[in-house]
């Protein structure tokens, strides 16, 4: 049986497929394709977070999102620490999301 995926996968997936008796066909993406597929993967991972039912499933899916964020940062020449530092700067200026505030409207 043949199944087509055309999606970005983690580095060890071809070996895992082979260990399970499959024959993976893959290629290395060029720079432009890699960014496009990172963005597609981000949408896929967000959907999986939305669909996660249990707390444990959410933890696993959020870990996937984090790994993707690390890859996206690296692609753009940043470390995870660079992104964390930027997030801290924004948080000190604009706050975080702990108060769960929903802005409904502004009258000017």
N, C-alpha and C positions, 0 to 999 in steps of 0.2 A: 504494500500500500504506500502511496506517495502523498505527502502533505506539503503544501507550499506555505511558507511563513513570511518571507521578506521583511524581517524585523531585526532590530539590533538585539543581540544577546550577550550575556556575560561571557568572559574569555574562556571559561572551562566547559561551556556547553557542548562544543563539538566532541570533546573527549568523553563527556558523559553520555552523549548519544551513541557514540561508538561502543562504549562499555555495555550499553543496553541493547546492542545488536543492530543499531541503525547505521545508515551511511549518510552523514551530513554533507551537504554541498554549501559552501560559503565562500565569501570573498572579503577582502579588506576594503573598507570604504575610503574614498578620497576625502579631503578636508571638508568640502562643501556638503557632500553626502552625509558625512559623519554628524555634522551639526544638525542637518535636517532630520536624521534618524534619532538623534538625541531628543529633539523636540517632539517627535512622534512618540518616542518611548515615554517621555514625560506625561503626555496625554494618556497613554495606556496605563501607566502606573497610578496616575490620579484616579482613573476609573476604578482600578483595583482597590484603592483605598476607600473609595465611595461604597464599593460593594462588599467590603470586608465586614463580616458579621460580628465576630467575637473580638475581644480585646487582644488576644494573641494574634489573630489574623491581621488586625490593624497594625500591631507592632511589626510583623513581618513585612507588610506592605510599606510602612513608613521607612523601614530599613532599606527597602528597594529604592524608595524616593531619595533617601540620603545618598546611596551609592550613585544614583544618577546625578544628583547635585554635585557630588565630588567630580564626576566625569565632565560635567558641563563647566564647572569652575576650571578644571585642568585644561580643557580645550581652549579656554579664554585666557590662559596664563596665570590663573589664580590658584592658590592653595585653599583648602577648606578653612584654614585659619584666617586667610584674607577675607573670606566670605563671612565668617563669624565676627571678625572685627568690624566689618562694614555693618552687619546686622546690629551689633552693639551700639555703634554710633547712631544709627537710625532709631534704635530703641531709646537711647538717652535723650534724643531730640523729640521724637513723636510718641514714645511709649510703646508698649507691646500690645498684646491682645488679652491680657489676664482679666480685664474688667468686662469682657464680652459685650462691648458697646455696639449697638446697631444705630447708625446715623440714618434717621428716617427722612429728614428734610432740613433745609436751612432757609430762613426767610431773611432777605436782604432788603 
